[in-house]
Amino acid sequence: MKQSEYIQSFIKGDWKSGIAVFLVALPLCLGIALASGAPLLAGLVAGIVGGTIVSLLSGSELSVSGPAAGLTIIVANAIIDLGSYPAFLVAVIFAGAIQILLGLLKLGKIGGFFPSSVIRGMLVAIGIVIILKQIPHAIGDDLDFIGEFEFDQKDGENTFTEILKSFADIKIGALLISLIGLVILFSWTKIGEKFRWMNAIPASLFVVVAGVVINESFPLWAADWFLGNSKDHMVNLPIFASSGEIWSGLVSPDWTFVSNPKVYFIAFTLAIVATLESLLSLEASDSLDPLKRISSPDRELLAQGTGNMVSGLLGGLPITSVIVRSSTNIYSGGKTRMSGFFHGILLLVAVLLLPLYLNKIPLACLASVLLYTGYKLAHPSAFKKVISEGWKQWVPFLVTVAVVVGVDLLWGIFIGTLVGLVFVMITNFSSVFSVFTNGNEILIKFQKDVTFLHKMTLKETLRKIPAGSEVFIDISKVHFMDHDIKLILDEFIATASERGIEADLKMKKI
């Protein structure tokens, strides 16, 4: 796209989706940093770099990057293992370099090997997880960070026990704010039809403003409902007295750890996990894109690698493309990379100029934004569509959903992919060639490329051909044939007469 087209797209509406992503990303950056055992500023640095640098370099127009909840355990363990956060930053920089190398080697295509049923299952599962994890925040239980996604939690609870526990101490103020937020979000389209001027306001921004106004009014008529008495229920940005204090708060890498072999092991782990999560998020973003654009995975790896190197140098957490941010961007009407870029600029402005004001935002109204995003991802129509496509699609789909919800994202993708590959193999075994019989005449017609996976099926088919048959083997449609398959066919043609079989082979015309 030309620069003028990006500017036009930003004016038309990308700024609105940028605000929505910013509101979601802000507490996620802080929460992920807290859960990782890193400085709060590190999460914000990663969000800013992911929003500005990575958005401009990305292979996708809609994917949004930042610190990822899926890496929190790896990061937390790595910091403990190395003994310091500055040492960990060296690993982040090297992880970025590895990703750049993967991009230069054109290895981004590995993302295309994940079955579509798994990608769709991942999106639906993330939607369900978002809903389940945000229910406690919607009713005022904010002890766990807002971006937590694992089933088993650090505090000994799990997703479902946490929900049950949260109902024991409902904060009426939080419940009221989140319910009003949900009503606004679900009715926004209809409101916009009656009052056209409302379309100029991002729905998520209206929800946040309404949440702030309602909470600030509680002391006037329901003091017990006020959420600002505790920072647990509010956005909690660090407040700096000056820009100089911010710069002094940035952590620099400890290059003395370059000789430590643990750094390279952690870097490799980070690079692989971050790469897989980014490529899957890229695939998911493409599937949600209303314009059905196809992103460049190799360019995405170059962008992610650059982002991680910059983030590490500035003291930030590792970066990946994040499905929660990306889906929020898409469902908020984002059309180009300008929405992701704008969200990064807003994060920078928030750190520099607005922490005092943003700390008045209740987490409950942000929970309503995430609940709405979760509903969009896990809409019942997604289940109906997959089920209508047959059991070979919905089985790996449901397996992926179950494992992501019941364990975590990476395990869900891994197991879902394994199940999906089993069904791919079954499909290939059954459809790579067809056998037609007419008396003693047999036609074996190959429909597509043949690999070693079809070796045993073909052997068994040829073994069962009775003596006295006239066999015609048509491989004219085959573009690729594995060497093992060719040997089997050659051997059959050569020995057919000994079995009393007349065999003929039709090759592809050159």
N, C-alpha and C positions, 0 to 999 in steps of 0.2 A: 504493500500500500504506500501511496505517496504521503508526504508530511501533511499536505493540505487535507487529505482524507482523514487522517488521524485527528486533526484539529476539529474537523466537522463532526466526527463521531463523538469526540469528547464533549463538544457543545450540546449535541443532541441528547446525550444521556449517559455517556460513560462516566461522567463525574458523579452521577447518582449511585451507580453500582460501586464506584470507588469508595464512596462514603459507607455503603453497606458493608463492604469487605473490611474497611478500616475498623468499624465498630465491632465486628466479629474478631478480627485479628488482634486487636489491642489486648483484651484479657487473655487470649491464647498465648501471645508472646510472653506476657508476664507469668502466667501459670506454668507454661512449659519450662521456663527458666527456673522457677521455684522448684518444680518437680525434679529437675535435672541436677539440682545442687549447684547451679551457676548463679552469678550475679544477675539481678533483675534487668540491669541495663543490657546484658548480653542477649536476652530474648528480644529486646527492642531493636538492638543493632541488627540482628539477623532478620527481623521483620522489615526494617528499612532497606537493607541491602537486597532482600528478596523482592521487595516491591519496586525498587527503582532500577537497580542494575540488571537483575535477572529478567524482569518484565520486558525491558528493552531488548535484551539479547535472546529471549526465549524463542523456541521453535513453535510456540503456540500463541494465539492471540488472546486466549481466555484463561489459560492456566495461571494461577497465582502461587507464589512461593513464599516460604518463611520457615521458622522453626517448626518441626513436626513432632507431634505427640508420640508417634511410633518410635522415635529415637531416644526418648527420655531415659529408658532403662540402660541402653547402651552408653549414653553420655554419662549418666550418674555413676555407673560401674567403672567407666574409663577414668573419670576424675579421681575416684577413690584409688584405682589401680596405679595411676601415675603419681598420685600424691598432691597434685595441684592443678588448678584450672589453667594457668599459663602454659603448663606442659601439654595439656589437652589441646590447646589452640594450635600447637605445632601439628598434631594429628589431623585437625580439621583442614589446615592448609594443604597437607599432603593428600588428604582425601579428595580435595578439589582438583589437585593436579592429576590424580588418577582418573577422575571423571573426564577431564579435558582429554586425556590420552585415549579413553574409551570412545569419546566423540570423534577424535581424529581418525581412529581405526574403524569408524563407521559401525560400531557395535550397538548403536541405539535401536537397531531393528529387533533386538531380542524381545522388546515389549510387544511386538506383533505376534509372538508365539503363544500369548495367553489367550485362551478361548473367550469368545464374546460372552458366553454364559457366565464365566467367572467374573468378567469385568462388570456385567450387569448385576450379578449377585453381590459384588463388592460395594457397588453404589447403593443398592437397597439396604445392605447390612449396615453400612455407615450411617444411612438415614435412621435406621432403627436404633443404633447405638447412640446417636446424637439425641434422639428423643428420650431414651431411657436415662442417659447421663444428665440431661438437662432438667428432668422432672424435679430432683432435689433442689436445684438452683431456682427453679420457678416457684418453689414454695418456701424458700429462705434458708435451705441447708447448704451453706457455702464453704464448709471446711475443706472439701476437696477442690482442687483447681478446676476451672471451668473447661479445660481442654483434655481432661482425663478420658481415655478411651478403652483401656484394658478391662477385661471382665474381673479378674482378681486384683484388688486394690492393695496398696502398701499398708493401709491401716487394718488389714485383716478382713475387711468387708468385700463383697462383690457387687456387681451392678444391681442385682435384685434386692439383696439385703440392705444396701444403701438406700434404695427407694423406700423400703418398709420402715427403716430407721428414721428417715426424714419426715415421715408422716406423724411421728410422735411429737414433733416440735415445729408445727407449721407457723410461719411468720405471715400473719394476715396481710401486712403491708406488701410483702413480696408477692404473695398469691394474687392480690388485687392488681398490682402493677403488671405482672406477667399475663393475666387474663385479659386486661385491657389491651395490652400489646398484641396478643393473638387476635383479638376481635378486629383491631385496626388492620393487621396484616392480611387476614382472610377476607376482609371486606373492602380493601383498598381499591381494587379494580372497579367495583360497583360505585364506590364513592367518587372515583375519577370520572366515571361516566356522567354523573350528575353535576359535579363541580370540576370543570375542566382545569381550572387553575391549580387544583390539588396534584395534578400529574407532574407539575414542575418540582414537587417536593418528594425526595426519596422516602418511601414508606418506612424504612428502618430508622431514618433520622427523626421522623415524626414520632415513632414509637419511643425513641430514646428521650426526646424532648418532653413528651407526655409523661414518661417515667420519672424524669427529674422533677418536673413540676408537681406531680402527685406526691412524690416522696417529700419534697420540701414543704408541701402544704400540710402534711400529717401533724406536725407540732401544733398547728392551729386548731385542729378538731379531733385528732386521734393520736396523741403523743406516743402511745405504746406501739403504734404501727411504724414509727419512723425508723428507717434502716441505717441512717447515718451515724448512729451511736457507736457502731462497730465497723471497722474497716473490712471485716470479713465479708460483708454484704455489698461492698462497693468496689468499683474500679480503683486500684491502688497503685497509681503511677508514682515513681520516685520523684521528689521535688528537689530541683537543683537551684541554688541561689544565683548562679551565673553560667554562661556557656563554658567558662574556664573550668568550673567544677565538673561539668559533664565530661570534658576532655580528660581531666584528671581521673575520672571514674572509669575510663576505658582501660581494659587490661591488655597488656602486650604479650605476645608469645614468648615463652622461655626457650630460646634456641639452644641452650645447653643440653636439652633433651634430644637433640638430633641424633646423637649416638645411641640412644636407648632403643633397643629392638621392639619394646612394647608399643612405642609410638607408631611404628610401621604396621604392626598387626592391627591396632585400633583404627588407623587410617584406612587400611584395606577393608575392614569390617564396615566402617562408616560409608565408604565409597560404594560398596556393593549394595548395602541396605538402602541408602539414599537414592542410588541409581534405580533400583527396582521400584521403590515407592514413587519416584518422579515419573518414570516411564509408564507405570500403571495409572497414575493421576493424569498423565497426558492422554492415554487411551480413553480414560473416563471422560475427560473434558471434551475430547473430540466426539464421543458418543452423545454428549449432552448439547453440543453446539447446534443451535437452530439452523445455522448456515452450512453445517456438515463439512467444514473445512478439515483438511488432513494436515496435521502438524509434522514437523521434521524432528524425529527423535534424536538424531545426531546433533543437530543444532541445540536441542534442549540440554543434552549432556554437556556441551561446551558452555552453555549459559549457567547451568547448575554448578559446574566445576569452577567457573570464574567467580560466581557468587560465594561459594564456600571458601575460596582463597581470600577474597576481600573480607568476608565476615570473620574469618580466623585472624587476619591481620589486624582488624579493628576490635578484636575481643568478643566477637559474636558467636552464637551457637551455630551448629551445622544447619544447612538449608536443604529443603526438598520442595518439590511441587506438592501442594497440600490440597486434597480433595474437598475438605470443608470450605476453605477459602475460595477455591475454584468454582464449586457448585453455587456458593452464595453469590459470586460474581455473575454467573450465568443466569440464575433465577432472578437477579436484580436488574437484568436487562443489559449487562455488559456486552459489547460488540467487538472491541479491540483491546490491545495491550495497554491502552491509555487508562483504562479503569484500574488495572493492577498497579501501574506506575503511580497513579494519583493516590491510591491507598498508601503506597510507600512514602509519598510526600507528606500525607496527613499524619502518618506515624512520626515522621521527623518533626513536624510542626508541634505535634502533641508533646513530644519530649522537651522541645525547646521553649514553647510558649504557653501551653495550655494545661499542664498537669493539675493545677489547683481546680480548674473548672471540670475537667474530665473525671476527677475523683468524686464528683457528685452524681455520677451515673450508677444506678443500682444494677447489680449483676442480673437481677430478675428480668429487666427489660431486654438485656442482651440474650438471656435464656429464651425469651419468646421469639427473638429473631432466629436463633439456632433451631428452636422447635419447628418453626415454619420451614426452614431449610430442610430439616430432617423429614418432615412430612412430604415435601416435594420429591425428595430422593426415594423415599419408601412408599410412594403412592400405590394404592391397591392395583391400579391399572398395570403397573410393572409386573406384578405377579400373574395377572390374567394373561398378559401378552406372552410371557415365557411358557406358561403352562399350555397355551394353545399351540405352541411350536413342537410339542411332543416330549416324551420322557427323556430322550437323549440330551435335551436342552435343560429341562427343569430339574433333573437330578443333580448335575454339578452346580446349578444355580442355587438350589436349596442347601446343598452341602456347604457351599461358600458362605451363604448367609448364616447358617447355624454356627460354623466355626468362628467367623469374624465376631459374631455377637457373643458366643460362649467362651472364646479364648482371646484372640486379638487379630489385627488386620493381616499381618504377615503370615501367620499360621493359616488363616482362612484362605488366602491367595494360594499358598503352597498346596494345601490339601485339595482345594477346589480345582486347581490346575491339574493335579494328579488324576482326580476323578474325571475331569474333562478329557484328558489325554486317553484314558481308558475307553471312553465313548468314541473318541475320534478313531482309535484303532479298531473298535468294533464296527464302526461305520465303513471304514476302509476295507476291512476284511470282507464285508458283505456286499460291497458295491464296486470293487475295483474291476471285477469281470463277471460276466453273466454266461450261463450255460443253457443253450437251447437244443432240444432233442426232437427229432422227427424220424421215427423208426430207428434205423441203424446209423442215421446221419446226426452228427453232433457238431454244433457251432459254439466255440468258446470265443466270446467277444470282449476285448479289454476296452474299458471306457476312459481310463485316465492313466496317469503315471503310476508305475509299479515299483515298490521298494522291497527290501528284504523282509519287511513285516508281513508280506503276503506269501512268503516262501512256503510255509507249511500248508496253507489253504490250497495253493496251486498244486503242490505235490499230491495231496490227498485227492483232489479232483481228477488229476491225470491217472492216478493209481486205480481209480474205480472204473475207468473206461473199459468196457468189455471187448473181448476179441471179436473181430468181424465188423467193427465200427469204422465209419468214414469220418474222420475228424478234421474240421476246418478251424484253424486258429487265426483270428483277426486281430492284429496288433497295429493296425493302420492309424488309430487314434492316439497311440501312446507317444508322448513327447520324451519321456525319460523312462528307462528301464534299468533297474539295478542289475549288476553283473551276475549275481546269484540266480536271479530270475531267468536271465538269458541262458545260463548254463543248463537250467532245468528244462527249458523249452528245447534247446539244442539236443540234449540227451534224449528227450522224448521222441523227437523227430527221427533221430538216428536209430533208435531201438524199436520204433513203432511196428515195423514190418515183422520183427521177431515175435511180437505179441499178436500178430494177425490183424494189425490195425493199419489202415491207410490214412496218413496224416499229411496235411498241407498247411503251410504258414503264409499268411498274407502280411507283407511288410508295408510300412509307410512309404508312399511314393515320394521320390526326391525330385 
